[in-house]
Amino acid sequence: MKKLVIVAIASFLTFAACHSKTQEFKAADGSVRATVTIGGDDWHITDANGNEVVTDYDSMRVVEIGEDGHPMTVCYHHGDEEIWLQYYSTMVLRSRGNTRNGVREGLWTYYYANGTKQAQSTFVGGMEEGEYVVYRENGIPYYRGTYHAGQRTGTWEVYDPDGNIVETKKYE
């Protein structure tokens, strides 16, 4: 009887190993951006070069899944910090930023669907702090300024499509 149970378990494990399936999610350029073992939680999120997007983390979870099953929002946990990644349906990165204890902290970067940077700002204790820049889709700045404790401060500049300053506004 013991031999029969051992043979049955070994047969099941061999069958499962041979039939475990990994699903891939690709970007428009054909590069694999995410893989998951079907029936499991073993996600691997990679950049266009196949490198893991985040390597130093304690755990991760896929928070939102798109209609085709690809990850839309991913959260990596590392101590009291969380690294948030959001993706377009094409698996192009939409935004990346950190939270600490549920509050935005550090650099947050947003991207257009073509992969170029759309905006960048830094948060301290959940409030914008320091330089804030919004870019046009071609990479030229659209406007920029500075935040202090979540409030606009100093001189803000607006640029034309060629990158020339066309307007400035001062904040206290």
C-alpha positions, 0 to 999 in steps of 0.5 A: 500500500505504501508503494502505491501511495508513493508511486501515485504521489510521484506520478502526480508531481511528475505530471504537475511539473511537466504541465505547469504553464507559464503565461507571458505578457508582451509589450508592443515591441514583442519583449516579454514584460511579465510572466506568471505561473498559471495557478500560482502567484509567482509573477516576474515583472521585467523591463524591455531588456528582460531585467527584473524591474524591482529586485530588492523586496520582501514580497509583491502583489499584483493589485490590478489585472487588465482584461487580458490578464496582464498586471496593471498595478503592482506593489512591491513591499520592502520593510515599511516601504512600498514600490508602486508600478502601474502599466498601460495595457501594452505593458509600457510603464505608466508610473512608478513611485514609493509609499511609506506607511501608506503615504507617498514618499520620494520620487514619482515618475509618470510616463506617456504610452510611448514610454517617454517621461510625462511628469516627475515630482518628489514627495515628502510625507505625502506632499510634493516637495522640490522640483516638479516638471511636466514634459511634452510627449516629445520630451521637451518640458511643458512647465516646471516649478517648485513645491514646498510642503505641497504648495507651489512656490517660487517661479514657475515657467511654461515652455513652447513646443520648442522649449522656449520660456513663454510665460512665468508666474511667481508664487509666495 
